[in-house]
Amino acid sequence: MSEAQNQPVFSIEKIYVKDLSLEIPNAPQAFLEREAPTVDIQLHHNSTSVEDGVYQTVLTVTVTAKIKDRTLFLVEAAQAGIFVARNIPAQEIEAVLGIACPNILFPYVREVVSDVVTRAGFPPVMLNPVNFEAIYQQQRESQPAAEQPAVQIITPTVSH
């Protein structure tokens, strides 16, 4: 085996919307509201092995806008990517899947959410940047080393 075949490889095979939903349970009254809604944003991501050296990472964002107890809209977008990660040490693959992959997917899911909310007739929701490295480090520190799997499924929650 040549040295070139042992070089670490990380590439994007495909980026796609895996799932997308929009609910406007109180339409048309929702469009007559003058009060500013409270917006809750939940963010989750996980990675699974598809085949040797190939992984799927899914970044899911759920945005719920409410006025008091009435939901104006709920958008859930799952942005996925298929990534090739070969010849990367096992201890580093977790960081690639927990930091690099969500960082690549975030701009795409941000655009999908903004577009869907706008097309639904509401002002756009712009997701603030997310520090996936800090979330990853926080998760690593909160879990004892013995419990950390080889490929970690990471599901952080961020509320705004």
Secondary structure, DSSP 8 states (H G I E B T S, - for coil): --GGGGS-EEEEEEEEEEEEEEE-TTTTGGGG--S--EEEEEEEEEEEEEETTEEEEEEEEEEEEEETTEEEEEEEEEEEEEEEEES--HHHHHHIIIIIHHHHHHHHHHHHHHHHHHHTTS---------HHHHHHHHHHHS-GGG--SS---------
